[in-house]
Structure formats: C-alpha cells, structure tokens
C-alpha cells in the first residue's frame, strides 16, 4: 500500500489544474508563462511542496532546475538510478549544500558538506570552467559511472553530459571522492571548507555508503545562477520534462490509483513516449478542476 505522502503527490500531480498566473507561495520564485513552461512550473511547485527533509531543503531555483534536467535525462534513457543529487554552489561552503533525493518518495535521504575547486573561489564558488588543469568546478548535469579506488580511496566516476560545459569531466578526472578537508573541524580551523582540484569532494564519514548509493547512472546537478550556463543548457526543455513527469506521477502508485473513481474519471491526456517538440501546442494537456468535476 502506498505511503501517505507519495499517494497524495501522485494524485496532486495528476489532477493539477493549470493556471497561467504567478505562484503566491514565497518558495516559488519563478513566474510561469503560458504553455508548457507554465504547466511545468505548476508540476515543479507541487513536487517541491511535497519534498520531505528534516535537515533543510535545497532552494527552489536549484531544485526546479535539477528536477527539470533529471526528467529530461530520464526521458533520454541516460539515467537508471532514481536518486537525484543537487549541489548548490551559490551557497557558502561552510554549510551543507549537497542534497540526495529519492525521487519516487520525494524524500531527502542525505545532506552533507561538499567542496568546490580551489580556483573557483574561497568560501564561495564564483568561477567555473570545463578546461583541463583549471582546478575549477564545472556546472551542470552529470551522470554517475562506476566505482573505482584511487588516491582518495573509494571514488565515483562522473560523466558530464553537457557539451562545452562539463563534458571534459572524465579527461579532467573530475570525480566524487572523500577528503579530510571536507569537515566542520577544517572550517573551525581555517574559516572555510577545504577545496579540491575541481571535484565535488564529500566528508570521509559515510562516504563509502554515499558513493555506493549514487553509483550506476544517477543524476547529479551542480547549480549556480549563471545566466550564460542557463541560456546554453539544453536540459531545461520544459515540454519533454513535463511529459516524463506525468509518467512519473502515474507510476508512483498506479495500482492505488486504478482502484479509485478519481483515476477512472481523470481527464488525463498522455503523450507518446519520447516527449514532444518545443513547438508543439502542449496546452491541450491542460487539466482543470472544471472538467474533472463534470
């Protein structure tokens, strides 16, 4: 039997009314526009409202961009692991700024400190690069690879999937590994977290479990509100992400929904697998309370 929160989430996403007005909740900072972007914003807002985390949530901007990219990558078949990792480099390195979310439950299963590259900044990361030997972090979306053992012990390969943004990750040996400079003790001693050569290094404590959990084609997103990156990335495509998100909502608890009158009466239009083009008029998928209640 499905859990309380995931059942409510599945139903909320499936009957979500599409209003093309700005959201009132203070957590939702992005203003929807007509068409697929507005519909996507409604879905993202519902997901964020249902996100469970006892140690704090990621910001809505980082979350919404991460989830949009996650569903675009899922639609393309590039990810198999249902964990989404968000790293927010707009935040101070002295606080926890990495979240691991189990997507089917919309539940944060781990948060921790994480380092940025030594040439990206001191306490705050400000500069990013895809260039070898830059010792800077790279933004964007990654898919996790296999586990290996290197100079930092158990480590995780990362494949940057955005051309010209982070696709040199393997060549640069940008991986996830643990480091003793990623600790509260280091912060107390030096006033900021230690830095890497560009890798998202995590604390030594518990790193083996985290690396094992994230391995095998999970999605990792490194966030920073960089206008150039946001304009260049192809993974914020709204229509494909929303289509995949609708499948996600169905699969959460399909067996539960099939037993309800709600599921049978739902005026739900499902698109063909693989998504739709940006130019397609996706507004035909609008779900309204009016049509539902008839």
One Martini backbone bead per residue (centre of mass of N, CA, C, O) as a GRO file, in nm:
protein
  294
    1UNK     BB    1   0.097   0.034   0.023
    2UNK     BB    2   0.095   0.347   0.000
    3UNK     BB    3   0.205   0.630   0.099
    4UNK     BB    4   0.090   0.927   0.191
    5UNK     BB    5   0.273   1.125   0.023
    6UNK     BB    6   0.283   0.973  -0.254
    7UNK     BB    7  -0.016   0.963  -0.306
    8UNK     BB    8  -0.073   1.267  -0.299
    9UNK     BB    9   0.127   1.338  -0.523
   10UNK     BB   10   0.005   1.178  -0.754
   11UNK     BB   11  -0.269   1.318  -0.746
   12UNK     BB   12  -0.175   1.612  -0.772
   13UNK     BB   13  -0.039   1.581  -1.052
   14UNK     BB   14  -0.292   1.466  -1.210
   15UNK     BB   15  -0.499   1.725  -1.109
   16UNK     BB   16  -0.353   1.962  -1.198
   17UNK     BB   17  -0.402   2.282  -1.236
   18UNK     BB   18  -0.384   2.524  -1.495
   19UNK     BB   19  -0.225   2.825  -1.421
   20UNK     BB   20  -0.116   3.145  -1.573
   21UNK     BB   21   0.002   3.226  -1.289
   22UNK     BB   22   0.145   3.333  -1.032
   23UNK     BB   23   0.293   3.232  -0.750
   24UNK     BB   24   0.245   3.279  -0.400
   25UNK     BB   25   0.455   3.126  -0.292
   26UNK     BB   26   0.764   3.203  -0.159
   27UNK     BB   27   0.922   2.952  -0.286
   28UNK     BB   28   0.815   3.063  -0.569
   29UNK     BB   29   1.016   3.255  -0.800
   30UNK     BB   30   0.885   3.158  -1.061
   31UNK     BB   31   0.721   3.267  -1.358
   32UNK     BB   32   0.481   3.162  -1.538
   33UNK     BB   33   0.395   3.066  -1.857
   34UNK     BB   34   0.262   2.990  -2.124
   35UNK     BB   35   0.230   2.662  -2.148
   36UNK     BB   36   0.478   2.443  -2.069
   37UNK     BB   37   0.610   2.621  -1.855
   38UNK     BB   38   0.365   2.660  -1.670
   39UNK     BB   39   0.311   2.359  -1.620
   40UNK     BB   40   0.583   2.289  -1.501
   41UNK     BB   41   0.566   2.480  -1.255
   42UNK     BB   42   0.332   2.335  -1.121
   43UNK     BB   43   0.474   2.065  -1.081
   44UNK     BB   44   0.721   2.168  -0.922
   45UNK     BB   45   0.564   2.291  -0.687
   46UNK     BB   46   0.442   2.023  -0.590
   47UNK     BB   47   0.705   1.875  -0.535
   48UNK     BB   48   0.820   2.079  -0.329
   49UNK     BB   49   0.582   2.056  -0.122
   50UNK     BB   50   0.658   1.726  -0.089
   51UNK     BB   51   0.926   1.765   0.024
   52UNK     BB   52   1.140   1.571   0.233
   53UNK     BB   53   1.315   1.734   0.521
   54UNK     BB   54   1.491   1.768   0.832
   55UNK     BB   55   1.769   1.943   0.714
   56UNK     BB   56   1.661   2.080   0.480
   57UNK     BB   57   1.628   2.260   0.180
   58UNK     BB   58   1.650   2.335  -0.119
   59UNK     BB   59   1.625   2.558  -0.335
   60UNK     BB   60   1.401   2.621  -0.580
   61UNK     BB   61   1.587   2.677  -0.818
   62UNK     BB   62   1.765   2.426  -0.792
   63UNK     BB   63   1.537   2.218  -0.793
   64UNK     BB   64   1.389   2.285  -1.063
   65UNK     BB   65   1.637   2.239  -1.246
   66UNK     BB   66   1.707   1.952  -1.158
   67UNK     BB   67   1.433   1.817  -1.229
   68UNK     BB   68   1.422   1.890  -1.524
   69UNK     BB   69   1.685   1.740  -1.601
   70UNK     BB   70   1.611   1.464  -1.496
   71UNK     BB   71   1.366   1.418  -1.695
   72UNK     BB   72   1.528   1.451  -1.953
   73UNK     BB   73   1.725   1.216  -1.898
   74UNK     BB   74   1.509   1.000  -1.860
   75UNK     BB   75   1.387   1.023  -2.148
   76UNK     BB   76   1.681   0.940  -2.280
   77UNK     BB   77   1.808   0.695  -2.093
   78UNK     BB   78   2.063   0.792  -1.889
   79UNK     BB   79   1.893   0.700  -1.635
   80UNK     BB   80   1.840   0.453  -1.347
   81UNK     BB   81   1.873   0.604  -1.098
   82UNK     BB   82   1.645   0.748  -0.840
   83UNK     BB   83   1.865   0.959  -0.781
   84UNK     BB   84   1.908   1.305  -0.670
   85UNK     BB   85   2.171   1.540  -0.701
   86UNK     BB   86   2.232   1.846  -0.515
   87UNK     BB   87   2.443   2.129  -0.593
   88UNK     BB   88   2.497   2.451  -0.424
   89UNK     BB   89   2.719   2.715  -0.529
   90UNK     BB   90   2.565   2.973  -0.396
   91UNK     BB   91   2.675   2.865  -0.138
   92UNK     BB   92   2.830   2.813   0.135
   93UNK     BB   93   3.087   2.589   0.234
   94UNK     BB   94   2.998   2.598   0.557
   95UNK     BB   95   2.755   2.438   0.442
   96UNK     BB   96   2.506   2.250   0.352
   97UNK     BB   97   2.497   2.171  -0.030
   98UNK     BB   98   2.396   1.862  -0.030
   99UNK     BB   99   2.145   1.661  -0.202
  100UNK     BB  100   1.956   1.356  -0.160
  101UNK     BB  101   1.701   1.222  -0.376
  102UNK     BB  102   1.415   1.025  -0.357
  103UNK     BB  103   1.188   1.043  -0.601
  104UNK     BB  104   0.941   0.850  -0.537
  105UNK     BB  105   0.926   1.008  -0.235
  106UNK     BB  106   1.035   1.290  -0.198
  107UNK     BB  107   1.325   1.229  -0.038
  108UNK     BB  108   1.565   1.313   0.185
  109UNK     BB  109   1.861   1.103   0.253
  110UNK     BB  110   2.091   1.339   0.219
  111UNK     BB  111   2.335   1.556   0.380
  112UNK     BB  112   2.621   1.779   0.290
  113UNK     BB  113   2.922   1.853   0.242
  114UNK     BB  114   3.099   2.044  -0.029
  115UNK     BB  115   3.330   2.094  -0.266
  116UNK     BB  116   3.536   2.311  -0.446
  117UNK     BB  117   3.738   2.461  -0.644
  118UNK     BB  118   4.021   2.652  -0.587
  119UNK     BB  119   3.949   2.849  -0.855
  120UNK     BB  120   3.641   2.928  -0.773
  121UNK     BB  121   3.714   2.992  -0.463
  122UNK     BB  122   3.660   3.020  -0.143
  123UNK     BB  123   3.385   3.004   0.019
  124UNK     BB  124   3.293   3.090  -0.266
  125UNK     BB  125   3.165   3.019  -0.569
  126UNK     BB  126   3.240   3.197  -0.902
  127UNK     BB  127   3.415   2.995  -1.084
  128UNK     BB  128   3.405   2.828  -1.411
  129UNK     BB  129   3.516   2.510  -1.574
  130UNK     BB  130   3.625   2.284  -1.863
  131UNK     BB  131   3.927   2.311  -1.822
  132UNK     BB  132   4.213   2.180  -1.806
  133UNK     BB  133   4.383   2.267  -1.510
  134UNK     BB  134   4.191   2.487  -1.361
  135UNK     BB  135   4.063   2.406  -1.078
  136UNK     BB  136   3.758   2.396  -1.153
  137UNK     BB  137   3.439   2.398  -1.155
  138UNK     BB  138   3.149   2.239  -1.294
  139UNK     BB  139   2.857   2.268  -1.430
  140UNK     BB  140   2.569   2.077  -1.411
  141UNK     BB  141   2.522   1.767  -1.568
  142UNK     BB  142   2.541   1.433  -1.435
  143UNK     BB  143   2.659   1.094  -1.467
  144UNK     BB  144   2.706   0.820  -1.304
  145UNK     BB  145   2.932   0.568  -1.255
  146UNK     BB  146   3.184   0.401  -1.145
  147UNK     BB  147   3.371   0.239  -0.920
  148UNK     BB  148   3.681   0.336  -0.757
  149UNK     BB  149   4.037   0.314  -0.668
  150UNK     BB  150   4.234   0.570  -0.526
  151UNK     BB  151   4.394   0.819  -0.355
  152UNK     BB  152   4.087   0.846  -0.202
  153UNK     BB  153   3.973   0.584  -0.266
  154UNK     BB  154   3.661   0.569  -0.279
  155UNK     BB  155   3.516   0.630  -0.604
  156UNK     BB  156   3.340   0.846  -0.857
  157UNK     BB  157   3.235   0.860  -1.159
  158UNK     BB  158   3.192   1.140  -1.395
  159UNK     BB  159   2.953   1.244  -1.648
  160UNK     BB  160   2.943   1.490  -1.863
  161UNK     BB  161   2.644   1.604  -2.064
  162UNK     BB  162   2.763   1.899  -2.143
  163UNK     BB  163   2.856   2.072  -2.400
  164UNK     BB  164   3.114   2.288  -2.298
  165UNK     BB  165   3.069   2.253  -1.969
  166UNK     BB  166   3.139   1.911  -1.864
  167UNK     BB  167   3.275   1.698  -2.086
  168UNK     BB  168   3.576   1.689  -1.927
  169UNK     BB  169   3.562   1.517  -1.668
  170UNK     BB  170   3.725   1.263  -1.735
  171UNK     BB  171   3.986   1.404  -1.830
  172UNK     BB  172   4.001   1.566  -1.540
  173UNK     BB  173   3.911   1.385  -1.304
  174UNK     BB  174   3.606   1.422  -1.223
  175UNK     BB  175   3.512   1.332  -0.895
  176UNK     BB  176   3.391   1.140  -0.631
  177UNK     BB  177   3.523   1.213  -0.303
  178UNK     BB  178   3.708   1.203  -0.025
  179UNK     BB  179   3.794   1.443   0.252
  180UNK     BB  180   3.943   1.597   0.532
  181UNK     BB  181   3.863   1.902   0.426
  182UNK     BB  182   3.557   1.790   0.471
  183UNK     BB  183   3.490   1.976   0.756
  184UNK     BB  184   3.426   2.130   1.055
  185UNK     BB  185   3.717   2.140   1.155
  186UNK     BB  186   3.832   2.297   0.914
  187UNK     BB  187   3.653   2.544   0.948
  188UNK     BB  188   3.748   2.621   1.236
  189UNK     BB  189   4.054   2.656   1.152
  190UNK     BB  190   4.011   2.832   0.847
  191UNK     BB  191   3.698   2.947   0.781
  192UNK     BB  192   3.683   2.708   0.568
  193UNK     BB  193   3.662   2.502   0.327
  194UNK     BB  194   3.802   2.292   0.146
  195UNK     BB  195   3.976   2.223  -0.166
  196UNK     BB  196   3.990   2.128  -0.493
  197UNK     BB  197   4.044   2.039  -0.849
  198UNK     BB  198   3.699   2.010  -0.901
  199UNK     BB  199   3.583   1.826  -0.704
  200UNK     BB  200   3.314   1.671  -0.528
  201UNK     BB  201   3.386   1.667  -0.212
  202UNK     BB  202   3.346   1.459   0.072
  203UNK     BB  203   3.310   1.324   0.352
  204UNK     BB  204   3.441   1.055   0.509
  205UNK     BB  205   3.192   1.013   0.653
  206UNK     BB  206   3.002   0.782   0.468
  207UNK     BB  207   3.120   0.762   0.169
  208UNK     BB  208   3.074   0.468   0.083
  209UNK     BB  209   2.766   0.474   0.085
  210UNK     BB  210   2.723   0.711  -0.109
  211UNK     BB  211   2.875   0.600  -0.355
  212UNK     BB  212   2.712   0.342  -0.380
  213UNK     BB  213   2.430   0.481  -0.412
  214UNK     BB  214   2.515   0.668  -0.677
  215UNK     BB  215   2.573   0.454  -0.850
  216UNK     BB  216   2.448   0.386  -1.165
  217UNK     BB  217   2.304   0.631  -1.314
  218UNK     BB  218   2.287   0.906  -1.177
  219UNK     BB  219   2.188   1.233  -1.087
  220UNK     BB  220   2.389   1.534  -1.120
  221UNK     BB  221   2.365   1.875  -0.986
  222UNK     BB  222   2.526   2.188  -1.057
  223UNK     BB  223   2.465   2.495  -0.901
  224UNK     BB  224   2.425   2.822  -1.067
  225UNK     BB  225   2.327   3.163  -1.144
  226UNK     BB  226   2.419   3.133  -1.462
  227UNK     BB  227   2.325   3.279  -1.749
  228UNK     BB  228   2.496   3.131  -1.959
  229UNK     BB  229   2.428   2.845  -1.880
  230UNK     BB  230   2.117   2.859  -1.893
  231UNK     BB  231   2.116   2.937  -2.204
  232UNK     BB  232   2.282   2.669  -2.301
  233UNK     BB  233   2.113   2.467  -2.188
  234UNK     BB  234   1.917   2.160  -2.285
  235UNK     BB  235   1.784   2.065  -1.981
  236UNK     BB  236   1.522   2.290  -1.976
  237UNK     BB  237   1.308   2.138  -2.121
  238UNK     BB  238   0.969   2.140  -2.069
  239UNK     BB  239   0.802   1.928  -2.233
  240UNK     BB  240   0.963   1.668  -2.180
  241UNK     BB  241   0.965   1.685  -1.871
  242UNK     BB  242   0.656   1.683  -1.830
  243UNK     BB  243   0.596   1.416  -1.963
  244UNK     BB  244   0.773   1.247  -1.771
  245UNK     BB  245   0.629   1.342  -1.511
  246UNK     BB  246   0.354   1.208  -1.573
  247UNK     BB  247   0.464   0.920  -1.556
  248UNK     BB  248   0.569   0.939  -1.270
  249UNK     BB  249   0.293   0.985  -1.134
  250UNK     BB  250   0.169   0.717  -1.222
  251UNK     BB  251   0.400   0.519  -1.103
  252UNK     BB  252   0.389   0.559  -0.803
  253UNK     BB  253   0.050   0.455  -0.778
  254UNK     BB  254  -0.121   0.283  -0.987
  255UNK     BB  255  -0.270   0.068  -0.821
  256UNK     BB  256  -0.422   0.275  -0.652
  257UNK     BB  257  -0.561   0.449  -0.877
  258UNK     BB  258  -0.726   0.214  -1.017
  259UNK     BB  259  -0.929   0.198  -0.753
  260UNK     BB  260  -1.034   0.477  -0.839
  261UNK     BB  261  -1.247   0.713  -0.954
  262UNK     BB  262  -1.043   0.925  -1.026
  263UNK     BB  263  -0.888   0.768  -1.247
  264UNK     BB  264  -1.142   0.714  -1.434
  265UNK     BB  265  -1.214   1.045  -1.458
  266UNK     BB  266  -0.955   1.139  -1.565
  267UNK     BB  267  -0.849   1.403  -1.790
  268UNK     BB  268  -0.595   1.229  -1.924
  269UNK     BB  269  -0.319   1.317  -2.130
  270UNK     BB  270  -0.105   1.099  -2.309
  271UNK     BB  271   0.191   1.089  -2.432
  272UNK     BB  272   0.427   0.989  -2.616
  273UNK     BB  273   0.708   0.857  -2.608
  274UNK     BB  274   0.983   1.107  -2.603
  275UNK     BB  275   0.807   1.340  -2.638
  276UNK     BB  276   0.811   1.683  -2.738
  277UNK     BB  277   0.812   1.955  -2.900
  278UNK     BB  278   0.838   2.286  -2.843
  279UNK     BB  279   0.615   2.371  -3.072
  280UNK     BB  280   0.408   2.218  -2.941
  281UNK     BB  281   0.075   2.218  -2.831
  282UNK     BB  282   0.047   2.146  -2.487
  283UNK     BB  283  -0.231   2.270  -2.382
  284UNK     BB  284  -0.418   2.011  -2.429
  285UNK     BB  285  -0.320   1.896  -2.126
  286UNK     BB  286  -0.506   2.035  -1.961
  287UNK     BB  287  -0.599   2.050  -1.615
  288UNK     BB  288  -0.924   2.072  -1.475
  289UNK     BB  289  -1.163   2.103  -1.239
  290UNK     BB  290  -1.406   2.135  -1.419
  291UNK     BB  291  -1.376   1.869  -1.588
  292UNK     BB  292  -1.357   1.678  -1.341
  293UNK     BB  293  -1.652   1.756  -1.208
  294UNK     BB  294  -1.848   1.658  -1.451
   0.00000   0.00000   0.00000
